[in-house]
C-alpha cells in the first residue's frame, strides 16, 4: 500500500519481521521502525528499557515522545500503563502527522490482545492536535504539531523521553548537543531518555548535555541501544 505523509513524500506500508507494520519513505530511504519487527523494537526500547525502568520506583510518569509517527509507542504505553496502574501524562510532538489513509491500515491492534485496542489507536490519531485527551483514569495524551526546533518545553517537566526521531544519518539536526541540552533541561533530575541510536556522535552529544549513558542489549537485528540518565 502506498500513500503520502504530510511532508508530501510518498510512504509505503511494509510488513516487518514480527508481522507488524512499519512505514518506508523511499525519498529518504528510511523506515519508521526496525525491519526486524516494529512492535518488538518499540516494546524492547521504549517500554522495557524506558517505561518499565522508570515505573519501578514511581507510579506517576510524565512522558515526552519526540516523533509521534505511527502512534505505536503511545499505544503500547497506554496499555502497559493500564495494566500496571501507573498514571501517565503523555506528550508527543510531530511536525508531519501520518494521514488517515495510512494510519487506518496499520495492524498494531492485532498484537494487543485486548478488546478495544483498535478504537484506542484510531482515537489517538483522530483527536485534535493541542488538546489534552483523557483516554482512561490514568492516561492523558496531548499531541503537539510542531518541530523539535520550535518546541520549547517546560523546565523539569518530564520523567521520561522517548527519543524516536529519524536516524542521525537522515536528520542530523535532530541529534545535536544543543537538542540534547534542550532534552536535559526539560527532564527532572534523574530523568531518563531512551533511544535506538548508539552512533558515536549521538553518545558524545548526549554526554556533552550532561547525561550518564548506559548501553543495553538491543532487540533482534540491533546489537545495542541507549538509556541516558540526567545527572
Secondary structure, 3 states (H helix, E strand, C coil): CEEEECCCCEEEEEECCCCCEEEEECCCCEECCCCCCHHHHHHHHHHHHHHHHHCCCCCEEEEEEECCCCCHHHHHHHHHHHHHCCEEEEEEECCCCECHHHHCCCCHHHHCCCCCHHHHHHHHHHCCCCCEEEEECCEEEEEECCCCCCCCCCCCCEEEEEECCCCCCCCHHHCCHHHHHHHHHHEEEEEEEEECCCCHHHHHHHHHCCEEEEEEECCCCCCEEEEEEEC
